[in-house]
Amino acid sequence: MSITENVGSVFDRIEAAAKASGRSADEITLIAATKMNSADNIAEAIRGGIKVCGENRVQELLEKNAQNAYRGASLHFIGHLQKNKVKHVVGVCSLIQSVDSLELMSLIDKRAKALGIRQDVLLEINIAGEESKSGMRESELPLFLEKAGAFSSVFIRGLMAIPPISLSKGENRAYFARMYKLFVDNSLKKYDNVSMDFLSMGMSGDFEDAIAEGSNMVRVGSAIFGARPYPPA
Ligand SMILES: *Cc1c(COP(=O)(O)O)cnc(C)c1O
């Protein structure tokens, strides 16, 4: 299967999963996770209908951006963002999906102010409480939302999670359900600079389950581009 065919098939699967839970596929954004893929592969995916790319590493992002790899699509940052790399991402990515510390939020705010823009971000939750993973603990979320008002050039647009790689089907549904509850519960509260619009969860192995549990943004890599030479970082 070509990348073009894979993109079509992922869109079809999103549509079927949305329908199955009584939703419209129009409310679900597909992000092509482009890590370790060449500018040519990315261009093919965009020709095939991809509207948003997600990149994990700043170095790769800069190299591919210099090759105009993302032309025709918008760009999200979905990996762990190091503090000293903030300046390369703010204003370049329309959404930074992986904010998990107040220090990072403050640095993004400073950079956005200097550029005279407002930067959209998601807060990343380590929903399975995995020691090795980035993302804040679920219990830290209220503090972030309360403090958001102090960062006037950052706009929190929702939540993101990367649950454990699911080894068997349905394994992550409980984590997805828990994220959806966090998302909905916090949508009902009023915080400055917060609008709970996006719930980013679901990858190649489990995006249908994520959609069934309320995801409206899925990040799909290998189902579009084929297997990577080694597992996601
Ligand atoms: C690589 C990656 C994905 C996509 O993973 P696949 O299993 O290849 O679909 C999604 N989100 C993040 C943060 C990633 O790093």
The ligand as a Gaussian input file, in Angstrom:
#p B3LYP/6-31G(d) Opt

LIG

0 1
 C        4.990000       8.608000      16.976000
 C        3.887000       9.260000      17.676000
 C        2.557000       9.030000      17.324000
 C        2.144000       8.056000      16.249000
 O        2.534000       6.751000      16.559000
 P        2.080000       5.517000      15.643000
 O        1.959000       4.403000      16.588000
 O        3.152000       5.334000      14.637000
 O        0.786000       5.886000      15.012000
 C        1.578000       9.720000      18.015000
 N        1.875000      10.590000      19.001000
 C        3.137000      10.834000      19.374000
 C        3.387000      11.803000      20.458000
 C        4.175000      10.173000      18.720000
 O        5.426000      10.394000      19.122000

